[in-house]
Amino acid sequence: MRTRLALSVAAALAAAIAPLGLAAPASAGPVFHLVFNGRVAIGSWTTCPQPKLGDTCLDTVVIASDAKSYENSDQPTGGHFLHSKGDRVTLRHFWYTITEFEGDLFPQTTKESFGGTDVGVSVSITNRLTKASAVAPSIPMRTFDYVNDTETEETGSVSVTWQPAGPLEPVREGGRTSTRDYLMKFSTKGWSRMATAGGTDGGAPIAGSVFQSETVMYSVRQAELSVYKGRPAG
């Protein structure tokens, strides 16, 4: 059973910028080009590295980026939209209980918390991914408690450092989705390096063991092209 920590390169980059509200302009055109260019460090922790039935667990994910992302539209009223430029930190918490479903262990989510900011943060990631650090003293968070059916707003803070735990590895990802009405292509190129990470969450040591397979640093450029084909009426 995998916990909630797994992130592909594409998902990690999307998570790094999604809280800024990437969206098409009001006069949506048929072609959009989204580009992410920069460095990202991901720290992942879990209190259940070997989950057992009945365990109550907490996963924590910190995504720090020093990057630029922007979107272009081919429409006269579209133009160029800069979504992020510089340092940003995203924090995620997942609380869950290990239950059983059809004979397999299953993580039943009890609470989730999400937040991110580019205000007052400091992110440093070296070009060759030899080290990284991120400090975010005030992160607006939104928490969903599924047991008590509540939603609250809170403020979080993190301070994390990363150290290399492997060689530089090339990143080459790409994909294509095509239907009668829509075409989407994406590609990611650059470098990654596995890492170890530690730090504080809300002023206390981050709970859990470092989940090595999901603690990594990236230096990449990702491009996504979306084409809305359209068809004549009738």
VOPAGU-2260 file (C-alpha; in pm, 1 decimal, decimal comma):
REM VOPAGU-2260
SITE   aa  ch    i         X         Y         Z
SITE  MET   A    0       0,0       0,0       0,0
SITE  ARG   A    1     137,8     341,8     -93,0
SITE  THR   A    2      72,7     643,2     125,3
SITE  ARG   A    3     -35,5     980,0      -9,6
SITE  LEU   A    4     321,3    1104,9     -53,2
SITE  ALA   A    5     380,2     994,9    -412,0
SITE  LEU   A    6     423,0    1279,9    -662,0
SITE  SER   A    7     526,1    1258,8   -1027,2
SITE  VAL   A    8     744,7    1535,6   -1166,2
SITE  ALA   A    9     446,2    1691,3   -1342,8
SITE  ALA   A   10     231,3    1669,9   -1029,8
SITE  ALA   A   11     507,1    1819,3    -815,7
SITE  LEU   A   12     544,4    2120,1   -1044,4
SITE  ALA   A   13     169,2    2167,7   -1061,8
SITE  ALA   A   14     151,0    2158,4    -682,9
SITE  ALA   A   15     427,0    2416,0    -656,7
SITE  ILE   A   16     229,0    2676,4    -852,8
SITE  ALA   A   17    -138,1    2571,4    -825,6
SITE  PRO   A   18    -217,2    2782,2    -514,6
SITE  LEU   A   19    -150,5    3094,6    -721,3
SITE  GLY   A   20    -466,5    3017,0    -916,6
SITE  LEU   A   21    -344,4    2924,5   -1263,2
SITE  ALA   A   22    -640,5    2984,6   -1487,5
SITE  ALA   A   23    -723,6    3085,7   -1839,0
SITE  PRO   A   24    -803,5    3452,4   -1899,7
SITE  ALA   A   25   -1166,6    3562,4   -1902,5
SITE  SER   A   26   -1180,7    3553,2   -2284,1
SITE  ALA   A   27   -1054,8    3195,4   -2318,9
SITE  GLY   A   28    -898,4    3125,2   -2656,2
SITE  PRO   A   29    -840,2    2796,1   -2836,6
SITE  VAL   A   30    -462,1    2770,2   -2762,6
SITE  PHE   A   31    -278,4    2802,7   -2431,6
SITE  HIS   A   32      88,6    2751,9   -2356,4
SITE  LEU   A   33     197,2    2708,4   -1992,9
SITE  VAL   A   34     567,1    2708,1   -1898,7
SITE  PHE   A   35     738,6    2631,6   -1565,7
SITE  ASN   A   36    1111,7    2700,8   -1547,2
SITE  GLY   A   37    1323,4    2673,8   -1232,4
SITE  ARG   A   38    1415,9    2463,6    -931,4
SITE  VAL   A   39    1200,5    2268,1    -686,0
SITE  ALA   A   40    1277,6    2080,9    -362,4
SITE  ILE   A   41    1027,9    1835,7    -212,3
SITE  GLY   A   42    1040,8    1704,7     144,1
SITE  SER   A   43     809,6    1417,7     240,1
SITE  TRP   A   44     754,2    1260,8     581,6
SITE  THR   A   45     520,9     994,7     718,6
SITE  THR   A   46     454,4     864,1    1067,3
SITE  CYS   A   47     361,4     527,8     909,4
SITE  PRO   A   48     652,8     408,5     692,2
SITE  GLN   A   49     521,5      50,0     738,5
SITE  PRO   A   50     147,6      96,6     797,9
SITE  LYS   A   51     -54,8    -165,9     981,2
SITE  LEU   A   52    -427,6    -210,9    1017,9
SITE  GLY   A   53    -563,0      34,8    1274,7
SITE  ASP   A   54    -269,2     278,7    1259,3
SITE  THR   A   55    -343,4     650,8    1277,3
SITE  CYS   A   56    -100,6     832,5    1047,9
SITE  LEU   A   57      16,1    1177,4     942,1
SITE  ASP   A   58     187,0    1258,8     610,3
SITE  THR   A   59     358,3    1594,6     563,4
SITE  VAL   A   60     476,9    1735,8     230,8
SITE  VAL   A   61     675,0    2056,8     180,0
SITE  ILE   A   62     731,8    2185,8    -174,3
SITE  ALA   A   63     974,6    2477,4    -213,8
SITE  SER   A   64    1031,9    2643,8    -550,4
SITE  ASP   A   65    1251,7    2912,3    -697,5
SITE  ALA   A   66    1101,1    2941,0   -1040,8
SITE  LYS   A   67     901,5    3130,1   -1297,9
SITE  SER   A   68     574,2    3018,4   -1451,5
SITE  TYR   A   69     368,2    3191,2   -1715,1
SITE  GLU   A   70      89,7    3133,3   -1964,8
SITE  ASN   A   71      40,4    3255,8   -2321,5
SITE  SER   A   72    -279,7    3265,5   -2524,0
SITE  ASP   A   73    -301,5    3310,3   -2900,5
SITE  GLN   A   74    -608,0    3533,8   -2870,1
SITE  PRO   A   75    -589,0    3914,4   -2916,6
SITE  THR   A   76    -741,8    3957,4   -2571,1
SITE  GLY   A   77    -531,8    3675,5   -2425,6
SITE  GLY   A   78    -165,7    3768,9   -2427,6
SITE  HIS   A   79      95,6    3689,6   -2166,1
SITE  PHE   A   80      11,4    3608,4   -1802,8
SITE  LEU   A   81     290,5    3579,9   -1543,9
SITE  HIS   A   82     170,9    3354,1   -1261,8
SITE  SER   A   83     477,3    3327,4   -1040,0
SITE  LYS   A   84     831,1    3453,8   -1025,9
SITE  GLY   A   85    1064,6    3378,2    -739,7
SITE  ASP   A   86    1035,0    3192,1    -410,6
SITE  ARG   A   87     728,7    2995,7    -302,7
SITE  VAL   A   88     655,5    2735,3     -33,0
SITE  THR   A   89     360,4    2494,5     -25,5
SITE  LEU   A   90     267,5    2288,1     283,0
SITE  ARG   A   91      36,0    1986,0     293,3
SITE  HIS   A   92     -83,2    1763,9     579,1
SITE  PHE   A   93    -281,5    1440,4     545,6
SITE  TRP   A   94    -425,8    1258,6     848,9
SITE  TYR   A   95    -567,8     910,8     790,9
SITE  THR   A   96    -645,9     575,5     953,0
SITE  ILE   A   97    -536,0     245,7     804,0
SITE  THR   A   98    -847,5      40,0     734,6
SITE  GLU   A   99    -917,5    -266,9     522,9
SITE  PHE   A  100   -1103,2    -278,8     193,4
SITE  GLU   A  101   -1154,7    -602,0      -2,1
SITE  GLY   A  102    -863,2    -762,7     178,1
SITE  ASP   A  103    -615,5    -475,8     119,4
SITE  LEU   A  104    -494,0    -202,0     352,2
SITE  PHE   A  105    -661,5     128,7     270,5
SITE  PRO   A  106    -584,0     482,7     401,2
SITE  GLN   A  107    -913,3     636,8     518,6
SITE  THR   A  108    -865,5    1014,9     520,6
SITE  THR   A  109    -983,6    1188,2     837,4
SITE  LYS   A  110    -840,4    1539,4     788,3
SITE  GLU   A  111    -645,4    1740,4     527,9
SITE  SER   A  112    -469,0    2075,9     540,7
SITE  PHE   A  113    -332,2    2276,8     246,5
SITE  GLY   A  114    -156,1    2609,5     207,2
SITE  GLY   A  115     107,0    2801,6      14,9
SITE  THR   A  116     260,5    3147,3      -8,1
SITE  ASP   A  117     521,6    3356,7    -183,8
SITE  VAL   A  118     507,1    3633,3      80,1
SITE  GLY   A  119     796,3    3660,9     323,8
SITE  VAL   A  120     949,6    3328,7     220,7
SITE  SER   A  121    1313,0    3245,4     149,2
SITE  VAL   A  122    1406,3    2957,8     -82,7
SITE  SER   A  123    1759,7    2866,1    -189,1
SITE  ILE   A  124    1831,9    2575,9    -427,2
SITE  THR   A  125    2174,0    2544,4    -591,8
SITE  ASN   A  126    2202,3    2499,9    -969,7
SITE  ARG   A  127    2350,6    2150,4    -941,5
SITE  LEU   A  128    2113,5    2052,8    -661,6
SITE  THR   A  129    2385,1    2012,3    -398,8
SITE  LYS   A  130    2172,1    2168,1    -123,4
SITE  ALA   A  131    1848,2    2352,6     -63,4
SITE  SER   A  132    1668,2    2539,8     211,9
SITE  ALA   A  133    1325,9    2696,1     261,6
SITE  VAL   A  134    1184,2    2918,8     534,0
SITE  ALA   A  135     819,4    3029,7     540,9
SITE  PRO   A  136     714,9    3194,4     870,1
SITE  SER   A  137     348,4    3250,3     780,9
SITE  ILE   A  138     153,6    3020,8     546,1
SITE  PRO   A  139    -225,7    3062,9     512,3
SITE  MET   A  140    -374,5    2715,0     557,4
SITE  ARG   A  141    -720,0    2567,6     505,1
SITE  THR   A  142    -807,3    2255,5     703,2
SITE  PHE   A  143   -1088,9    2011,2     623,7
SITE  ASP   A  144   -1193,7    1782,4     910,8
SITE  TYR   A  145   -1401,1    1502,1     759,1
SITE  VAL   A  146   -1484,7    1338,4    1093,3
SITE  ASN   A  147   -1639,5    1652,7    1245,5
SITE  ASP   A  148   -1744,7    1798,8     907,8
SITE  THR   A  149   -1568,2    2132,7     964,6
SITE  GLU   A  150   -1355,5    2369,2     760,0
SITE  THR   A  151   -1116,7    2613,7     928,1
SITE  GLU   A  152    -851,0    2864,0     829,2
SITE  GLU   A  153    -517,7    2856,7    1009,9
SITE  THR   A  154    -158,4    2979,3     976,5
SITE  GLY   A  155     134,8    2741,0     939,4
SITE  SER   A  156     512,1    2777,9     924,6
SITE  VAL   A  157     802,0    2560,8     807,8
SITE  SER   A  158    1180,6    2564,3     797,0
SITE  VAL   A  159    1343,1    2283,9     595,3
SITE  THR   A  160    1688,0    2195,9     462,6
SITE  TRP   A  161    1777,8    1935,6     200,5
SITE  GLN   A  162    2102,8    1743,5     147,9
SITE  PRO   A  163    2190,5    1531,5    -159,8
SITE  ALA   A  164    2153,0    1154,8    -131,2
SITE  GLY   A  165    2240,6    1048,9    -483,7
SITE  PRO   A  166    2384,7    1157,4    -820,5
SITE  LEU   A  167    2233,0    1401,5   -1066,5
SITE  GLU   A  168    1988,7    1217,0   -1290,1
SITE  PRO   A  169    1836,7    1340,2   -1617,6
SITE  VAL   A  170    1460,9    1407,6   -1624,3
SITE  ARG   A  171    1279,9    1338,0   -1948,5
SITE  GLU   A  172     901,4    1313,3   -1933,7
SITE  GLY   A  173     637,0    1374,9   -2193,0
SITE  GLY   A  174     282,2    1293,6   -2281,2
SITE  ARG   A  175      -5,6    1361,4   -2515,8
SITE  THR   A  176    -385,0    1349,9   -2484,7
SITE  SER   A  177    -604,0    1393,1   -2787,5
SITE  THR   A  178    -978,5    1383,4   -2840,4
SITE  ARG   A  179   -1207,9    1513,8   -3112,8
SITE  ASP   A  180   -1226,9    1852,1   -2936,2
SITE  TYR   A  181    -904,3    1882,7   -2740,8
SITE  LEU   A  182    -529,2    1826,4   -2766,8
SITE  MET   A  183    -282,2    1851,2   -2478,5
SITE  LYS   A  184      92,0    1787,8   -2493,9
SITE  PHE   A  185     351,7    1831,3   -2220,5
SITE  SER   A  186     722,5    1775,4   -2179,4
SITE  THR   A  187     960,3    1808,1   -1883,9
SITE  LYS   A  188    1337,6    1824,2   -1922,6
SITE  GLY   A  189    1612,7    1886,8   -1671,8
SITE  TRP   A  190    1780,1    1722,0   -1375,6
SITE  SER   A  191    1687,1    1563,7   -1043,4
SITE  ARG   A  192    1872,9    1444,0    -736,1
SITE  MET   A  193    1743,9    1227,6    -451,9
SITE  ALA   A  194    1779,3    1394,2    -113,8
SITE  THR   A  195    1727,4    1377,0     260,1
SITE  ALA   A  196    1542,8    1653,2     439,0
SITE  GLY   A  197    1461,2    1770,3     788,7
SITE  GLY   A  198    1333,7    2074,6     970,0
SITE  THR   A  199    1045,9    2215,9    1167,0
SITE  ASP   A  200     671,7    2242,3    1110,3
SITE  GLY   A  201     497,6    2498,8    1326,8
SITE  GLY   A  202     815,2    2536,8    1529,6
SITE  ALA   A  203     836,5    2165,3    1619,7
SITE  PRO   A  204    1042,2    1891,5    1447,4
SITE  ILE   A  205     850,5    1752,4    1150,9
SITE  ALA   A  206     680,4    1430,1    1261,2
SITE  GLY   A  207     770,6    1106,1    1088,1
SITE  SER   A  208    1052,3     940,1     901,7
SITE  VAL   A  209    1186,5    1086,0     577,8
SITE  PHE   A  210    1024,5     897,9     292,0
SITE  GLN   A  211    1334,1     870,5      74,0
SITE  SER   A  212    1169,5     784,9    -257,4
SITE  GLU   A  213     968,7    1108,0    -249,1
SITE  THR   A  214    1232,3    1349,6    -113,4
SITE  VAL   A  215    1402,3    1501,3    -415,6
SITE  MET   A  216    1534,8    1819,8    -577,6
SITE  TYR   A  217    1463,1    1924,0    -937,6
SITE  SER   A  218    1597,9    2173,9   -1187,3
SITE  VAL   A  219    1362,9    2154,3   -1484,6
SITE  ARG   A  220    1171,3    2325,3   -1759,5
SITE  GLN   A  221     817,6    2204,2   -1820,9
SITE  ALA   A  222     599,7    2314,3   -2109,8
SITE  GLU   A  223     233,6    2233,1   -2164,8
SITE  LEU   A  224      35,4    2310,1   -2479,5
SITE  SER   A  225    -345,3    2294,6   -2479,9
SITE  VAL   A  226    -539,0    2329,1   -2805,3
SITE  TYR   A  227    -917,9    2350,5   -2816,5
SITE  LYS   A  228    -993,6    2236,0   -3168,6
SITE  GLY   A  229   -1354,4    2347,4   -3199,3
SITE  ARG   A  230   -1596,9    2244,1   -3473,7
SITE  PRO   A  231   -1836,6    2432,1   -3699,7
SITE  ALA   A  232   -2190,5    2458,6   -3558,0
SITE  GLY   A  233   -2429,5    2191,5   -3677,3
